[in-house]
């Protein structure tokens, strides 16, 4: 979570089955108003509002609808880097 003006911007990071580090806001275009986010069930992320399931290797690939809203990230050596401006870009979800 990252706070902007006192508003927490929630996100998650997951290493998918293909070994890629992925990041997304803990919200989607459809269910974000319910503020329930996602939970992980093995290799899928599950929307806590509608119950739809999303394979981890499709995060950052598919977007829109109830897919987790992608969060830009970069791997630099052993570090996963997420820019503050990219986090703040998701403020409307929260």
C-alpha positions in Angstrom: 0.0 0.0 0.0 1.1 3.5 -0.7 -0.7 6.6 0.7 -1.3 9.7 -1.3 -3.0 12.6 0.6 -4.0 10.1 3.2 -5.7 7.8 0.7 -4.2 4.3 0.6 -3.5 3.0 -2.9 -3.4 -0.8 -2.6 -1.5 -3.0 -5.0 -0.1 -6.5 -5.2 3.0 -8.1 -6.6 3.0 -11.8 -7.7 5.6 -14.0 -9.3 3.5 -15.9 -11.9 4.0 -19.5 -12.9 6.2 -18.4 -15.8 8.6 -16.7 -13.4 7.7 -13.2 -14.3 7.2 -10.6 -11.5 3.8 -8.9 -12.1 2.1 -6.0 -10.3 -1.4 -4.7 -10.3 -3.6 -2.4 -8.4 -5.8 -4.2 -5.9 -8.8 -3.0 -7.9 -10.4 -3.3 -11.4 -12.5 -1.2 -13.7 -15.7 -2.9 -12.7 -15.6 -3.8 -9.0 -13.3 -1.0 -7.6 -16.2 0.9 -6.0 -16.8 -2.1 -3.6 -13.2 -1.7 -2.4 -12.8 -5.5 -1.9 -9.7 -6.1 -4.0 -8.3 -9.6 -4.8 -7.1 -12.6 -2.9 -4.6 -15.2 -4.1 -5.6 -18.8 -4.6 -2.6 -20.8 -5.8 -1.8 -19.5 -9.3 -4.8 -17.3 -9.7 -6.0 -14.0 -8.3 -9.7 -14.0 -7.3 -11.9 -10.9 -7.2 -13.2 -10.6 -3.7 -16.4 -8.9 -5.0 -17.6 -11.0 -8.0 -15.5 -14.1 -7.6 -13.9 -14.1 -11.1 -10.5 -15.8 -11.3 -7.5 -14.5 -13.2 -4.4 -16.6 -14.0 -1.3 -15.0 -12.6 0.5 -15.2 -15.9 -2.2 -12.9 -17.4 -1.7 -10.1 -15.0 -0.2 -7.0 -16.8 -1.2 -8.7 -20.1 -5.0 -8.6 -20.0 -6.7 -5.4 -18.8 -10.1 -3.9 -18.5 -13.3 -5.4 -17.2 -12.6 -7.2 -13.9 -9.0 -8.0 -14.7 -6.6 -6.6 -12.1 -5.7 -3.1 -13.3 -2.1 -3.3 -14.5 0.7 -1.4 -12.6 3.8 -0.6 -14.5 6.9 -2.1 -12.9 10.5 -2.9 -13.8 13.0 -5.4 -12.7 16.4 -3.9 -12.0 18.9 -6.6 -10.9 17.3 -8.3 -7.9 14.8 -5.4 -7.3 11.3 -4.8 -8.5 10.8 -1.1 -9.0 7.5 0.7 -9.0 7.5 4.4 -9.6 5.4 6.7 -7.2 3.9 8.4 -10.2 2.6 5.1 -11.5 1.1 4.3 -8.1 -0.6 7.8 -7.9 -2.0 7.1 -11.4 -4.3 4.5 -9.7 -5.7 6.9 -7.1 -9.1 7.0 -8.7 -9.7 3.3 -7.9 -9.4 4.1 -4.1 
